[in-house]
Amino acid sequence: MRPKNHIQARRQIYDLMRCKIAGKSPKTRKQLLKNYQMIGEILWRHHQIGIYQIKMKHVLWFFNQFLSNHTPNTCYHYWLRTAEILAVANKYQTWEAHLRGPWRNAKGQPFKDSNRGRKATLREKHIDDRT
């Protein structure tokens, strides 16, 4: 369902992400949910889409245009939150090759493919399966 305003877009992303944040303190969860909602609102204000209508061109606009005047560290943190949203929406695996850019590094350096490091994990539980 396409949200009718930015408040519905924020609510949509909140409902999607609130059950997926595992092992965080309440304060951290609140801040993460606020960041997710802000990304959803930015995308709605520019493209009038919700998280379920997101396409690759919207994500690339977000990184290339919206974040163009931000510091590399800020871009990196937005990239982390966006990657988590896309992972929950089951779009990250197919779009990962297109999401390689200077925003993947806190210092703004170009992306280097590596097999080192821990892979991101999110709970596999669905929102409706709260048991």
Secondary structure, DSSP 4 states (H G I P E B T S, - for coil): ---SSHHHHHHHHHHHHTTT--S--HHHHHHHHHHHHHHHHHHHHHH---GGG--HHHHHHHHHTGGGGS-HHHHHHHHHHHHHHHHHTT-HHHHGGGG-SGGGSTT-PPP---S-SPPP------TT---
